């Protein structure tokens, strides 16, 4: 299991944030289903040897990779680095761009840019404990036992096909 340090300076504030995420995400998804906005995101597949790091958010049942939305004017690689720092406390590492996929996920037309990070060992993680509440380092043969987000499924399908 990875060395995990949770961000706990204010447990009540963290709990309030998790509640906001849990209540706000279904409302946002409903709005996106009506509006069908365009969205652009960046996700990072972190490999430790053959194992892949999955993250669990506080507001969805599926597991994903660290990452999130690309801000206006932000490059995909910069967004990926920012999200790694915000969500799991990883410092800047050289990321390898791999692919991008388009699809409709959570009601949005989404373009997701993927990056890979290959590590010999997993450094200490500092989860934000608001958006990201858990991690799991899993072997490739165990991935089928996890509910995964649509973009992660698309990434893995591309890896099997490529």
Secondary structure by P-SEA (a helix, b strand, c coil): ccccccccccaaaaaaaaaaaaaaaaaaaaaaaacbbbbbbcccccccccbbbbbbcccccccccccccccccccaaaaaaaaaaaccccccccccccccccccccccbbbbbbbbbbbccccccccccccccccccccccccccccccaaaaaaaaaaaac
